Amino acid sequence: ANKKANYCIFQNSDDMNYFIDKKLVSKEKAILIKSSGIDTQVFKPIEKEKVAYTNKKESTVVLMIARAIWHKGIKEYYEAASLLKDLDVTFTLVGDTDEHNPSCANKEFLENGNVKWLGHRDDIKEQIDKCDIFVLPSFYGEGVPRTLLEAASMGKPIVTTDNVGCREVVDDGVNGFLVPVKDSKALAKKIKILIENETMRDEFGKASRKKAVEEFDVKVVVEQYLRLYNV
């Protein structure tokens, strides 16, 4: 299929380089177009005076949105929450179980810990807006995680793994932190830094929004496809 194709498009550089190194596709045919794009005008920071929930938060809110499967880093997230349980922080998980997936986390685990599990939600924008820090400790074979794009576009600081796809969204130390996969202590350490530094959270959040608009906006992504197709 690759031999017959004019081009082979990849959403992240790791997958592209792997295919090139394994000679599954020629370097000349390999094209990198990061992600499927995000509508940054839909996912944008919400003006606080316009939202319905106006009650002041009593603690810093850390949020993870993902299917409740182990490969998304569920266990590591819960362990990091346990390590930071003495801080004034609320850990939240949004995402339903995937019962037919062998990596599905069990409900007993999800309901017992220092994490508030909300299950399936339709108000994703509102959930992201409420959080101070967005986390995705995935070691799953990601393309570019949609939830990271949404969080970045809404101006949130991010802690994620130095993993395929995830690292495309975060410039370490600029708009978030990258941590090793399956390392709960490293995850907790970076989250703690952001919990204790509101100024850093604000700076990282602005950098996230800038990166999302410049690199991942759906118009930017579509334009790359149009140029490739000579439209």
N, C-alpha and C positions, 0 to 999 in steps of 0.2 A: 504493500500500500504506500509506504514512504517513497519507494522508488518511482512509483507512478505519479505521485503528487508533485505539484510545483513547489509547494511550501509545506512545512509542518510547524504549526503555531503552538507555542508553549506559554503557560500562564506564569511560570516561575523559572528562574535561571538555573536552579538545581536540576530540575527535570530535563531542561534543555541540554545542559552540559553532560548529564548522564547519557542521554541518547547519542550525543556527538561522540563522547569517549568510547561508547560501546559500538560505535559505527552502525547504529540503527538508523541514523539519518545523517546526511552530509551537512557540514557546517554552513554551506551556501544556502541550503533549504531551510535551516532552522531559524525561526522568527520568534522573538520574545515580545509578547503583548501581555503585560501584567494584569491579571485578573479579568473578570467579566465586566468590571466597572461598577461604580456606585453613583446614584443620583445625589450629588452633594447639596442640591437645593431641597430635596426631601429630607435627607439625613443631615441636618445642620443643628447647631446649638440652639436650644429653645429659649426664647426670651422669657425670663422667669415670671414677669408680671402677667403673662398671658396663660400660664398653666393653672389648672384647677387645684392642684395640691400645693398649698402654700405653707403648710406646717414645717417649721424649722427642723432639720434633721438633728438628732441628738448624737450621732456618731458618724464616722467616715464609712461610706458604703463601697464595698468591693463587689464587683459583679462578674459572673461568668455566664455566658450563653452558649449552650451546646447540647446536642443530643447526649443523654446520660449514658455514655459508653466509656469504658475504661480508657480506650485509646485517645480520648479527648483530654485526658489528664484529670479525670474526676477524683481519683484517689489522692493525687498530689495536691489538688486544690483543697480537699477536706483536711489533709495533713497540715498544710500551710495554715489553714484557719485555726486548727488546734494549737499550733505553735504560737499563734498570735492572739489567743483567746483572752489574754489579760489586758489587751489594748481596747480602747474605745472604738470598736470597729464592728460593722455588720457585714458578714459574708453572705452573698445571695447567689443561688444557682437557678437559672431559668432554662428549661428544656425538659422535654418528656423522655420517658424510657423508650427504647427500641427493642421490644420484646423478642423479635425474631433474629436479633443480632447476637452472636455468641459473646460479644464484648459488652453486652448490656449490663449496667450496674443494677443491683437489686434494690428494691424500694426500702427494705429494712436499713441498708447502709445509708441511702440518701436521706432518710427521715431521722436518722440518729447521728448527730454530730454538731459541730459549731457553725454549720451552714444552714441558712434558711432556703429550703428547696421549694420553689414556686411551681414546678412542673411546666406544662405548656402554657404559654401566654401569647396573646395577640397584640398586646401593647408594647412592642419591642422598643420603639422610639422613646416612650415614656420611661421604660425600665433603664435604658442606657442613660437618659437624661438625669435620672435620680442618682446614678452612681458617681463616685469620685475617681475610681480606678477600675479599669477593665482588664480582666485576666483571661488568658486562654493557654493553659499548660499542655497543649496537644502534642502527641507524638504520632498522630494519625497521618496518613499519606495525603496531605492537603494539596489543593491547587493554590489558591489564595483564599483564606477563610473569609467568608462573607461577614461574619460577626466582627472581625477585626476592622474591616473596611467601614462598617457602620459606626463602630466606636470611634475610629479615627476621624471620620467625617463629622461626627458630632463633637469633636474636640476633646476627646478623653485621653489621658495618659494610659499607656498600655504596658502590661507585663505579660510576655509570652515566651515560648520556647525558641531556642536557636534551632529551628526545625524547618524542613522544606515547606515553602509557602508562607509560613508565619513570619520568617525573617524579612520577607519582602515589604511588610507593612511597617516594621519598626527599625528605626536607626538607633542603635543602642546608645543610650545616654543623651538622646536628642528629643525623641517623642515617647520614649519608654525604655524598658529594659528587656534584654534577651537573657534567658537562663537555660542551663542544660536540661535536656529532657529527663523526666523521672527523678528530678532533684527537688524534693519538697522544701528542704532547708534553704536552698538557693532562692527558690520561689518566695518563701516567707521573708527572706532577707530583703529582697528588692521591693516587695509589697510594703514592708515596714518602713523603708526609706521614704516611700511616697506618702504613707500615712502620716509620717512625722514632718513632712515638708510641703506645706500648702503652696508655697511659691513655686516649687519645682513642679507640682502638679499642674499649676496654671501654665507654666512655660511649656511643659511637655504637651499639654492639651492644645495650645495654640500651634505648636509644631505639627501635631497630628492632623489638625484641620488643614493646615497649609499643604502637607504632603498628600492628603486625600484629594484636595482640589487640583493640585498640579499634576499628580501622577495617576490617580485612579478614577477621576470623574468620568462618567459614562461617555461624555462627549469626546474626551481625550482618547478613550479606548476605541470608540467607533471611528474616529478620524484615522487611527492607525490601520484599522481594517480597510477603510475606504481607499487609503493610499496604496495598500497592498493589492487590492483588487483593481487599482487604476480607475476608480469611479470618479 
